[in-house]
Amino acid sequence: MPPLHILLGLLLLLNPPPCCSSAAANGDKLTAGQALAVGSKLVSRNGKFALGFFQPAAAAGSISKSSHSWYLGIWFNKIPVFTTVWVANREEPIIHHNLNLTQLKITSDGNLVIVGDLSYLSRSTLQYGVKSQKNKPRAALLLNTGNLALTSQHTMLWQSFDYPTDLLLPTAKFGRNKITGFSHQLISKKSLIDPGVGSYNIELQDTNGFILKRRNNPSMVYWRYASSTISSLNLLPVLKSLLDLDPRTKGLVDDVNYVDNNQEEYYMYTLRDESSPSAFVLLDISGQIKLNLWSQASKSWQTIYAQPDNPCDPPATCGPFTICSSKPNQSCDCMENFSQKSPYDWEFDDRTGGCIRNTLLHWTHERNTTSSTDIFHPTSQVQYPYNSQSILNTTTQRKCEEACLGSCSCTAYSYNNRRCSVWNGELLNVILAEGIDNTAEHVLYLRLAAKYFLPSLRKNKRKPNLRVVTAASIIGFGLLMFTLLLLIWRNKFKRRSLLSISYDNQGSAGGIIAFRYTDLVHATKNFSEKLGGGGFGCVYKGLLSDSKTSVAVKRLDVAHQAGEK
């Protein structure tokens, strides 16, 4: 069976377009002799869906990015958030610069093809197509359901619903053909700006039922549902009741059908009518199956239901050397002394690269013996990664640690109930397990370079705690204001008491006392009682603050040239 991206009836030709011109396609139909070029689109009769060439674009925080690649796909036409529902060439993007030569058309032999200067494409794309039936006109029709169908005299020869990408629209079958062995499957996309084949897929298999698994290495099944007539008869009413309990989905789904006969087995759901809010089942980038519903109030897609319920359950959803936390929302963080391999990819939900070391490990190999100065950092309250190896004859934690240090590929170990487990290579699926006590039985010892633990290095690498910095700033500002007020009050007090303090010190020290002008004004009652005149000024009577000592105060007056008695 060909890969999903090689669609039956969608050929990517290597030859340039013919010299003769083609009429532009319009409406919801593309017929022989017409062409759909970049910038044009087909629109379903109800206006809900559009087909054309597009460039993926997304915004993450302050970053807005458009892909350099072009794709042929179908999207919601009336929803302001650009959302594709099907992509034809997700593994063979159009990357050439001469887009004017790229067209979708029906060839003379009745095949639906993309033509243009596509010399970069592999020859494998020419292997699959609809068998030609001469003298029978064909047309490509975009239906109101979002299904692209290739028809000939009211007979459907091929449809996009048989080759879904990462989501399932209402009225589309999801199941398998018992005769041919063909199976529908959803495959997640790589990132928000790359609709290519991602890490997870789900399909209905012969005896295993629904299988949700990780495609990339390591490949593993992490969710399954045993499909049968009995189990489906029990599940479907419950599922519909759950949807009716939610005000957002009450009355939305008209029916959920399960069909199992001699030819095929499939599930299909339908909405009550075309005026119902847009909804679809999605296999998300994270590996979760989600039921998404368009909210007109918030102008966004809302997730009504997700499976698995824990977003950290899909294997390696955060990538290698990361810790996944599901509360309150999913978050992925790098392990100690690791940083994001590609922060740009992380911004657009592509975490397959995970995190990489900031400081390389140190080890030497001499005479068939490996030695290392590396140190282990305890990481508590986590669910252990998978693919562990047990080390026998290790009766103590110290021996378990030495066994890990003796291998240059060992990256972590745990010692639990006298059992030593080690991990080699990348650490995947480390999950923060809330509720586990911080004991040695639930600790993962992560191998790090010894020089990372140097105080100067750790000081530079340690990330500041925002709460601590904020609290310290507030406390520092408060202390500064308190000190300033204290100095103002102290200065004012000293001014009031300076006269008395100075006089008391005169008796004990016998020196010359300096008075402030304001103190002299207060002692002489603003120079109101004149005693006489002297050289360069008048002399006034004053009384110090102890109310016992009388003084004579001469006030300098440069206008006086001689004394007066």
MARZABA-412830 format. One line per 3 residues: for each residue x, y, z of C-alpha. Coordinates in Angstrom, 2 decimals. Layout:
<nodes>
X/Y/Z; ...
</nodes>
This chain:
<nodes>
0.00/0.00/0.00; 1.43/3.42/-0.92; 2.21/5.97/1.80
-0.60/8.33/2.73; 1.02/11.34/1.12; 0.86/9.59/-2.29
-2.82/9.99/-2.91; -4.78/7.86/-5.30; -5.62/10.16/-8.18
-3.25/13.01/-7.20; -0.14/12.82/-9.40; 2.78/15.21/-9.16
4.12/15.35/-12.74; 7.67/16.20/-13.73; 6.82/17.64/-17.15
6.18/21.38/-17.63; 2.66/22.57/-18.50; 1.61/22.39/-22.14
2.06/25.37/-24.37; -1.63/25.95/-24.77; -3.41/27.95/-22.09
-6.12/26.59/-19.78; -9.29/28.27/-18.62; -9.35/29.34/-14.97
-11.41/27.23/-12.60; -14.17/28.81/-10.55; -17.06/27.80/-8.33
-16.83/24.36/-6.75; -15.78/22.36/-9.83; -12.65/21.77/-11.89
-13.28/20.21/-15.31; -11.07/19.01/-18.16; -9.45/21.97/-19.88
-9.51/24.11/-16.73; -6.66/24.83/-14.30; -6.44/25.98/-10.68
-3.42/28.26/-10.22; -1.74/29.71/-7.16; -3.95/32.53/-5.85
-7.20/30.93/-7.07; -9.47/28.56/-5.19; -12.51/26.35/-5.45
-15.26/27.03/-2.92; -17.96/24.54/-1.92; -21.53/25.55/-2.69
-22.30/26.25/0.97; -19.17/28.44/1.18; -17.83/26.45/4.13
-14.69/24.98/2.50; -12.08/26.12/-0.01; -9.46/24.28/-2.08
-6.24/25.90/-3.30; -2.51/26.38/-2.83; -1.35/27.82/0.49
1.67/28.61/2.65; 1.44/27.52/6.29; 1.76/30.40/8.75
1.49/30.66/12.51; 2.10/33.05/15.36; 3.71/31.98/18.66
4.13/34.72/21.26; 5.98/37.56/19.58; 7.12/35.36/16.69
5.17/35.22/13.44; 6.44/32.87/10.76; 5.43/31.72/7.30
6.77/28.58/5.66; 8.74/28.81/2.42; 6.93/25.73/1.12
3.61/25.61/-0.71; 0.93/22.95/-0.42; -2.36/22.03/-2.07
-5.07/21.64/0.51; -8.59/22.25/1.77; -9.41/24.66/4.60
-12.35/26.25/6.41; -13.35/29.19/4.23; -15.45/31.25/6.66
-13.38/30.87/9.83; -10.89/33.73/10.49; -8.27/31.37/11.96
-6.72/29.60/8.96; -7.31/25.87/9.57; -6.55/23.17/7.02
-8.63/19.97/6.94; -6.68/18.09/4.26; -3.27/18.42/2.60
-2.48/16.64/-0.67; 1.31/16.86/-0.80; 2.32/16.99/2.86
5.51/15.01/2.19; 6.26/16.62/-1.20; 5.96/20.40/-0.64
6.32/22.77/-3.56; 9.52/24.69/-2.89; 10.43/26.10/-6.30
10.21/29.84/-6.87; 8.34/29.90/-10.16; 4.85/29.45/-8.76
3.25/30.82/-11.91; 3.91/27.44/-13.54; 2.16/25.45/-10.79
-1.40/24.35/-11.52; -3.96/21.73/-10.54; -5.75/20.26/-13.55
-7.32/17.19/-15.09; -5.13/15.74/-17.82; -6.28/14.30/-21.15
-6.21/10.76/-19.71; -8.52/11.78/-16.85; -6.07/12.04/-13.95
-6.10/14.84/-11.37; -2.56/16.19/-11.27; -0.32/19.04/-10.19
1.75/20.28/-13.13; 4.65/22.68/-13.18; 8.41/22.90/-12.91
8.61/20.15/-10.27; 11.92/18.57/-11.22; 12.92/18.25/-7.56
10.21/15.63/-6.89; 11.04/11.94/-6.61; 10.01/9.47/-9.32
7.98/7.51/-6.76; 5.19/10.07/-7.08; 4.43/8.80/-10.57
3.55/5.28/-9.50; -0.01/5.81/-8.35; -3.05/7.14/-10.13
-6.58/6.43/-11.24; -6.74/4.01/-14.13; -7.72/5.84/-17.28
-11.17/5.34/-18.75; -11.12/6.88/-22.20; -13.92/8.97/-23.63
-15.47/9.54/-20.20; -15.29/13.17/-19.03; -14.19/13.77/-15.49
-14.50/16.60/-12.98; -13.08/17.40/-9.56; -15.81/18.61/-7.21
-15.40/20.18/-3.76; -18.45/18.98/-1.83; -20.22/20.78/1.01
-18.74/18.27/3.47; -15.15/19.30/2.66; -14.56/16.20/0.56
-12.73/16.55/-2.77; -14.14/14.00/-5.24; -13.01/12.98/-8.72
-16.13/11.94/-10.62; -17.08/10.62/-14.02; -20.72/10.63/-15.11
-21.96/10.78/-11.47; -19.61/7.95/-10.47; -17.05/8.68/-7.75
-13.61/7.43/-8.79; -11.57/8.87/-5.94; -12.14/11.04/-2.84
-9.92/12.84/-0.34; -11.97/11.40/2.56; -10.24/8.06/1.92
-6.86/9.67/2.59; -7.25/11.91/5.68; -4.24/13.77/7.04
-4.42/14.69/10.75; -8.15/15.26/11.23; -11.52/13.65/10.53
-14.49/15.68/9.32; -18.16/14.77/9.86; -19.53/12.14/7.37
-16.01/10.80/6.69; -15.49/7.09/7.31; -12.72/6.00/9.63
-12.00/2.30/9.52; -10.73/-0.46/7.23; -11.61/-2.41/4.09
-11.70/-6.11/4.92; -11.27/-7.17/1.28; -8.33/-4.99/0.20
-6.81/-4.52/3.64; -6.79/-0.74/3.14; -7.04/1.20/6.41
-7.75/4.87/7.06; -5.35/6.49/9.47; -4.65/9.90/10.92
-1.05/11.08/11.21; -0.19/14.17/13.26; 1.63/17.04/11.60
5.18/18.08/12.46; 4.54/21.60/13.75; 2.25/24.60/13.48
4.01/25.68/10.28; 4.89/22.25/8.85; 1.95/19.99/7.87
4.36/17.15/7.07; 4.13/13.70/8.65; 4.62/13.92/12.42
5.31/11.50/15.28; 1.92/9.91/16.04; -0.77/7.99/14.17
-4.06/6.20/14.87; -5.84/3.53/12.83; -8.38/0.72/13.13
-6.59/-2.60/12.84; -7.98/-6.07/12.18; -7.97/-7.67/15.62
-6.47/-4.95/17.81; -9.16/-2.32/17.37; -8.13/1.33/17.60
-4.36/1.69/17.95; -2.76/5.00/18.90; 1.01/4.85/18.71
4.22/6.77/18.28; 5.63/6.24/14.79; 9.19/7.43/15.35
11.89/5.50/17.15; 11.10/4.19/19.66; 7.77/3.06/18.20
5.20/2.07/20.81; 1.46/1.78/21.37; 0.24/3.99/24.22
-3.56/3.84/23.83; -5.93/1.27/22.39; -9.65/0.52/22.23
-10.93/-2.95/21.40; -13.45/-2.40/18.61; -16.37/-4.80/18.23
-20.10/-4.68/17.71; -20.79/-5.25/21.40; -18.26/-2.70/22.66
-19.40/-0.12/20.10; -23.07/-0.56/21.02; -22.08/0.18/24.61
-19.73/3.05/23.79; -21.69/5.12/21.28; -24.72/5.94/23.50
-22.38/6.89/26.34; -20.32/9.10/24.06; -23.39/10.88/22.73
-24.72/11.38/26.27; -21.42/12.94/27.34; -21.58/15.38/24.43
-25.16/16.33/25.33; -24.08/17.06/28.93; -21.77/19.82/27.72
-23.72/23.00/26.80; -21.26/23.68/23.99; -21.95/20.35/22.27
-25.55/19.65/23.32; -27.48/18.77/20.19; -24.42/19.26/18.00
-23.82/15.63/17.01; -26.76/14.07/15.21; -25.48/10.51/15.22
-22.41/8.35/15.71; -22.51/5.19/13.60; -20.57/1.94/13.70
-20.75/-0.35/10.66; -19.27/-3.86/10.55; -20.10/-6.10/7.59
-18.32/-8.52/5.25; -16.65/-5.74/3.27; -15.72/-3.02/5.75
-15.63/-1.85/9.33; -15.78/1.85/10.13; -17.01/4.63/12.41
-18.67/7.84/11.23; -20.24/10.83/12.94; -22.60/13.47/11.57
-23.68/16.92/12.74; -27.32/17.88/13.10; -27.28/20.31/10.17
-24.95/22.54/8.15; -25.70/25.53/10.37; -24.10/23.76/13.34
-20.76/25.12/14.56; -17.73/23.68/12.78; -16.21/20.70/14.55
-13.68/17.97/13.81; -11.68/15.16/15.41; -7.94/15.89/15.43
-4.80/13.91/16.13; -2.81/16.73/17.69; 0.93/17.38/17.40
1.21/16.33/21.06; -0.22/12.86/20.36; -3.67/13.43/21.86
-6.97/12.78/20.06; -9.09/15.92/20.41; -12.62/16.97/19.56
-12.34/20.64/18.57; -15.28/23.00/18.28; -15.30/26.52/16.85
-16.39/29.19/19.33; -17.87/32.22/17.64; -17.74/34.17/20.91
-14.00/33.76/21.46; -13.10/33.43/17.75; -11.00/30.36/18.50
-11.02/26.56/18.52; -11.93/24.97/21.84; -11.01/21.43/22.84
-14.10/19.68/24.18; -12.63/16.22/24.70; -9.11/14.75/24.67
-7.74/11.21/24.87; -5.47/10.22/26.57; -6.71/12.49/29.30
-3.19/13.18/30.60; -1.29/15.23/27.96; 2.01/13.74/29.19
0.97/10.16/28.36; 1.96/10.21/24.64; 5.55/8.90/24.51
8.24/11.55/24.15; 5.69/14.34/23.70; 8.28/16.81/25.06
11.33/15.24/23.41; 14.53/13.82/24.97; 15.99/15.09/28.26
12.82/16.92/29.27; 10.35/16.74/32.14; 6.65/16.87/31.30
4.15/18.32/33.76; 0.39/18.12/33.22; -0.83/20.41/36.01
-2.47/22.82/35.65; -1.69/22.66/31.91; 0.89/20.72/29.97
4.38/22.18/30.20; 7.72/20.89/29.01; 10.96/21.87/30.75
14.55/20.88/30.15; 16.36/18.83/32.76; 19.09/20.29/34.97
22.00/21.68/32.91; 20.12/21.13/29.63; 18.67/23.72/27.24
16.32/23.60/24.26; 17.97/22.20/21.16; 15.93/24.50/18.93
13.97/27.26/20.73; 12.51/28.23/17.35; 10.98/24.77/16.85
9.65/24.80/20.41; 7.79/28.04/19.70; 5.78/26.19/17.04
5.13/23.02/19.10; 7.84/20.90/17.47; 9.70/19.42/20.44
11.05/16.29/18.75; 14.60/17.64/19.22; 14.04/18.06/22.96
16.97/19.41/24.97; 20.76/19.11/24.79; 23.52/19.32/27.39
25.07/22.63/28.34; 28.21/20.91/29.69; 29.58/17.76/28.04
30.30/14.68/30.12; 33.89/13.69/30.88; 35.21/10.16/30.68
38.41/8.35/29.72; 39.03/4.84/28.42; 42.29/3.11/29.27
43.18/-0.60/29.28; 39.57/-1.68/28.66; 38.44/0.38/31.66
36.22/3.44/31.53; 36.65/6.07/34.23; 34.77/9.33/34.77
34.66/12.31/37.08; 30.97/12.95/36.40; 28.53/13.53/39.25
24.85/12.56/39.57; 22.12/15.09/40.22; 18.99/13.74/41.98
15.68/14.49/40.28; 12.83/13.56/42.60; 9.09/13.03/42.20
9.28/11.84/38.61; 8.00/8.87/36.69; 11.01/6.95/35.41
11.82/6.99/31.66; 11.18/3.85/29.64; 13.74/1.44/28.18
15.63/0.89/31.43; 18.18/-1.87/31.92; 18.59/-3.82/35.15
22.10/-4.32/36.54; 22.57/-7.51/38.54; 24.82/-8.04/41.56
24.57/-4.42/42.74; 23.75/-4.61/46.43; 24.28/-0.93/47.24
23.48/2.40/45.64; 27.19/3.17/45.43; 27.78/0.10/43.25
24.84/1.09/41.06; 26.37/4.53/40.57; 29.74/3.01/39.72
28.10/0.74/37.17; 26.65/3.78/35.39; 29.92/5.70/35.52
31.65/2.67/34.00; 29.68/3.10/30.76; 30.17/6.16/28.58
26.61/5.82/27.23; 24.89/5.70/30.63; 22.97/8.91/31.31
21.02/8.13/34.49; 20.33/5.49/37.12; 17.90/4.68/39.92
18.24/2.46/42.97; 14.93/1.20/44.31; 14.35/-1.73/46.67
17.90/-2.98/46.07; 17.28/-2.96/42.34; 19.65/-1.03/40.11
18.29/0.37/36.84; 20.30/2.38/34.32; 19.41/4.28/31.17
21.63/4.62/28.12; 21.35/7.41/25.54; 18.39/9.77/25.45
15.96/9.95/28.37; 12.38/9.93/27.08; 9.02/10.29/28.80
10.18/11.63/32.17; 6.98/12.85/33.81; 6.60/14.94/36.94
4.53/12.71/39.20; 2.68/14.93/41.67; 1.82/13.18/44.91
4.91/10.99/45.16; 6.86/11.50/48.37; 10.36/12.86/48.04
12.16/9.65/49.01; 15.09/7.77/47.57; 12.69/5.24/46.09
11.38/7.79/43.59; 14.56/9.57/42.55; 16.20/9.60/39.13
19.92/10.32/39.30; 20.90/12.34/36.24; 24.52/12.19/35.10
26.14/15.62/34.77; 29.68/16.91/34.28; 31.53/17.57/37.53
32.60/21.06/36.48; 28.94/22.08/36.28; 28.85/21.89/40.07
31.61/24.50/40.48; 30.10/27.46/42.40; 31.15/30.04/39.81
29.72/28.03/36.92; 26.47/27.21/38.67; 26.08/30.85/39.66
26.18/31.87/36.02; 23.92/29.07/34.84; 21.30/29.20/37.54
18.16/30.92/36.38; 16.90/33.71/38.65; 13.71/33.07/40.56
11.22/35.75/39.56; 9.36/35.65/42.89; 12.58/36.00/44.90
13.79/38.89/42.76; 10.44/40.68/43.08; 10.27/40.21/46.87
13.87/41.37/47.32; 13.19/44.48/45.24; 10.12/45.40/47.32
11.94/44.84/50.62; 14.97/46.81/49.43; 12.81/49.73/48.34
10.99/49.70/51.70; 14.26/49.75/53.64; 15.52/52.62/51.51
12.41/54.71/52.19; 12.57/53.91/55.93; 16.23/54.98/56.09
15.47/58.21/54.25; 12.61/59.10/56.62; 14.80/58.27/59.61
17.54/60.62/58.40; 15.04/63.45/57.85; 13.59/63.03/61.33
17.05/62.82/62.93; 18.22/65.97/61.17; 15.16/67.88/62.34
15.65/66.73/65.93; 19.32/67.72/65.91; 18.43/71.21/64.78
16.06/71.68/67.68; 18.44/70.37/70.32; 21.74/71.69/68.97
21.72/74.82/71.12; 21.32/72.98/74.40; 23.76/70.24/73.44
26.39/72.77/72.44; 26.05/74.68/75.69; 26.33/71.59/77.82
29.48/70.56/75.99; 31.02/74.00/76.58; 31.18/73.47/80.31
32.88/70.12/80.01; 35.21/70.78/77.09; 35.97/74.49/77.60
36.29/75.11/73.89; 34.71/77.47/71.39; 31.11/76.60/70.60
29.63/77.20/67.15; 25.92/78.08/67.01; 23.60/77.96/64.03
22.08/81.23/62.90; 18.57/79.90/63.51; 19.53/79.06/67.09
20.77/82.62/67.63; 17.57/84.04/66.19; 15.62/81.94/68.67
17.88/82.95/71.62; 17.66/86.71/70.89; 13.99/86.63/70.04
14.79/87.64/66.48; 17.38/90.25/67.62; 14.73/92.32/69.40
16.67/93.61/72.54; 19.64/95.74/71.49; 22.38/96.35/74.08
24.65/98.56/72.01; 26.99/98.70/69.04; 30.44/97.35/68.43
32.89/97.06/65.60; 31.17/95.89/62.43; 27.77/95.29/64.05
25.24/95.62/66.89; 25.11/93.63/70.09; 21.88/91.98/71.25
20.79/90.30/74.49; 20.02/86.59/74.31; 18.98/83.71/76.55
20.13/80.13/75.92; 17.72/77.22/75.89; 18.33/76.37/79.55
16.62/79.75/80.38; 19.39/80.50/82.90; 22.37/81.69/80.91
22.33/85.19/79.38; 24.58/85.91/76.41; 25.50/88.88/74.24
25.29/88.29/70.50; 26.96/90.55/67.98; 25.29/90.63/64.58
27.67/91.45/61.71; 26.82/94.60/59.80; 29.34/95.55/57.09
27.81/99.06/56.90; 29.30/100.00/60.28; 32.83/101.41/60.09
33.35/102.21/63.83; 32.11/101.15/67.21; 29.40/102.87/69.25
28.96/102.57/72.99
</nodes>
